[in-house]
Structures are given as structure tokens and as C-alpha cells.
Amino acid sequence: MSRHRLAAVLAATLLVAAGCGGTTKDNQSDSAGTQASATADPNAKLKEGLKIAYLPKQLNNPYSDVETSGGEEAVKELKGEYKKVGPNDAAASSQVSYINTLIQQQQDVIVVAANDPNAVCPSLNQARTAKIKVVTFDSDASKDCRDAFINQATTQGIGESLAKMALEQAGGSGDIAVLSATPNATNQNAWIEVMKTELAKPEYSKLKLVKIAYGNDDDQKSFQEAQGLLQSYPNLKVIVAPTTVGIAAAARYISSSSYKGKVQVTGLGLPNQMRQYVKDGTVKKFALWNPADIGYLAAYAGAALASGQISGAEGDKFTAGKLGEYTIGKDGEIVLGPPTEFTTENIDKFNF
């Protein structure tokens, strides 16, 4: 059956698949097995004219905008067709209808930052059945419903970094709280679990995690949650926000309050958003990678998959333009690199 004809048949069944709320384990295994059995040819030429669509967690999110800008740059280099679509909220199922539409449009590659690791899987597996390559970036879906995952840094490394910065900013002891994105965010939850494991170690014994709050990656909601944490926990020393929306909102609140200088904010943020708070003393240190490079790497991975250079198997290698050569790790994971820590000494060297 031709791809065009197959996509038409799938379009008629998508609503049924999406309405089921999941797929069976057997179905997921079959789809994953079909994809994994493909033979990679590292000498294959990258195809031109590939249709590569980006589906971030939500539109009009500063972090996502930087990520997808890198993707747009890479798709232009690849002489492909770039598209960006997505919801205005980060709800668990908000991306499903967009995936279904992209299947009907017969995209070659879908690059998605999953709001929920399982909610998107039925539709992503429909896409893979239609011979569309699926690359997750920033926030992974279940490994059974994508071909590769672009990770910012190792989950372990990020979680350890968050715990270390919290310890430093608290002066070695005291109450800390986490201001996360959504309760279902794959990356946030993984980092927080590593952070909890770190906090159980002897060197962190004087730190107490009093609360994990959720700002839903919404600026005003995050601002209110930061305010609520400070009112509920008068001995709070540090707010750790592993989300760019949350850290900026928390810093904005503290910078103009009586808590400035008493409660520290750290986590993961964009230098351009955080610069004023670093310079006014609200924030002493935070970390991040270059989000544009994540989007850029995802495009090249998608093109390599669609061109047959890689299959998504561990050990496959490909070249990602200006970023150089990458090797696929276990479970199809491709790690961009270690995060950078930003302070007053280096923040003006970065512009993103």
C-alpha cells in the first residue's frame, strides 16, 4: 500500500484510536519492532525536501520558541519544509489532535516535546505506522512510540546539578521547595526523582524538601505558586525551579518583595530572561543548555532517520551540521551535552 493511500486509511481511524486513551502493550511492541528492524546505511545521502514538523509543549513559551528556532535553522540547512504547530496550554492530551493532523498532512518527521509520556503514544504510533519518523526532544514520550529522543543532558546529571545548587544556595541546611511545570511532565518528574535520591545522601541531610508545587508552565500560575510557597513556609531558604517559566516567575516575585536576599531562587532558566535577576542579586546561580541546539539536533536526527542513515538503534552515528557527530545511546537516546551554570561572572557571554 502506498504511503498516501495508507495515510488516508489512517485518517479515517484516528478519532477511534485517540478516543481509546491508549494502546495495548502488544500493539506498541509491534510498532516499535517494525521500526527497530529497519537497516541503517550510514553512507545514505540526506534527503532534500523533507517535511519536518515541530510540536512543542505549548506555543508562546519563551523556552520552546528558542528550541524551535534552532529546528527551523536546521531544516533550512537541510533544504526541507519546516512547520510548527501546538496547543496554547500544556495539558496532557492537548497535543493529540495536532499529531493526528500532521499524519493527515503526510509529514516525513514529527518532532515533539511530550506533555505526557503516554497520552501521545497512540497517535505517535499511528504516525510511525504511516512511515513518519518520530523524534522526541526535551520531554520524552514512552520509548515504544518514538524512534529517537533528544535529551538536553543526562537525567542523572541534571538532577544532581539541581540538588547541588540547592545545597549551595541554602548554605548547607534549611527548607527548600520545588516549583515544577505540570504534574505529568516527563523531564521534570525524572529530574525531581534524581534530586530526591540525592537529597537522601548524608551530605544533604540538613536540607528538607517541604513541597513540590506546579505552575503548569504558565507565568501567572507559577508567580502565584511562588508566592504561596513563601507564605506557607516561612523558613524557606530556596525555591528550585527546573522550568524556565517557573524560575523567571519566582525570581520576578522575590525581586520586588521583602524576601529578596533572604530566599534564593535557582534551577533551569534562559540567560536573557534571568539576567536582570542575577545582576540585582535575586539569583546567584542557575543552569541550562542552549535550547536552540536541542531543536537543531532534533532536525538532523529526524532527517537521518527519514533518509535511512540511522534506524534509532544504539550505536548508530550521524552528523548534525555545526554540532558535529553524535552516537545514539541506549533506548534511542541522544544526549546534547552537559548544562552550563550561569552566574554574574559569565551571564553576559550568552544571548538566548
FENSULBEL-V625464 format. One record per helix or strand. SS is the DSSP state (H for helix, E for strand). FROM is the first residue (numbers start at 1). TO is the last residue. If there is no record, write none. Layout:
SS:FROM:TO  SS:FROM:TO
This chain:
H:3:19  H:25:36  E:51:55  H:62:77  E:81:85  H:96:104  E:109:112  H:121:129  E:133:137  H:143:145  E:148:151  H:155:170  E:174:180  H:186:199  H:202:204  E:207:214  H:219:232  E:236:241  H:244:255  E:264:268  H:271:279  E:286:288  H:291:306  E:317:319  H:321:323  E:325:327  H:330:332  E:333:335  E:340:342  H:347:349
